[in-house]
Amino acid sequence: MKDIRILVVDDEKRIVDLVRLYLEREGFAVDEAFDGETALKMISERSYDLIILDLMLPVVDGWTVCKELRKNHDTPVIMLTARGEEFDKVLGFELGADDYVVKPFSPRELTARVKALLRRTAARDDDENEVLEFPELFIDPSARVVKVNDKEISLTPKEFDLLYFLAKNKDKVFNREKLLEEVWGYDFFGSLRTVDTHVKQLREKLGRSKAASYINTIWGVGYKFEVEK
């Protein structure tokens, strides 16, 4: 994995130094920031392949950094924090985080998660290039564009990924565990509510068009993308 640049954001220098040590051993280039404001400035000035982000940051917290990042970037994010409550995890995923590591952590495990997330991102970029069109709905994965009745709508990265996965596999039923595995790309632990939340947000953004009716709830099982014939 050459020419991969990672931004590590944490207010504890010893943690940043430890993470940097392990990542640089794997050949990654590492930049560092110790508060959220500096992180946002650095993100605006250069492109990163992945960001490791603490939640409890001074000046601007990690949730805000992630939320601002997701307005313009699809950069993979691993949240690294001492806050391990289920609510914090669900909120992190809803804001667009891709993985969540709780302190204290194993640097080797974190490095493995970084490499796995980078592989998934590369595979997604290579494989997801088929434009999908349905009545009142257009999805272009290369441009990450979704249009409803020829009007572009704004989706978070995970909302887009979920919609595209379901649409690409139309008429197939997926339970929540499978959707988390395929879309989020990790073995999820804890509540499955994050899938329901993303489906609800998708339906709201698709509005009153036919497209909103394509995502069907299969009670007791999960969800299916189905177009009326």
Secondary structure, 3 states (H helix, E strand, C coil): CCCCEEEEECCCHHHHHHHHHHHHHCCCEEEEECCHHHHHHHHHHCCCCEEEECCCCCCCCHHHHHHHHCCCCCCCEEEEECCCCHHHHHHHHHCCCCEEEECCCCHHHHHHHHHHHHHHHHHHHHHCCCCEEECCEEEECCCCEEEECCEEECCCHHHHHHHHHHHHCCCCEEEHHHHHHHHHCCCCCCCCHHHHHHHHHHHHHHCCCHHHHHEEEECCCEEEECCCC
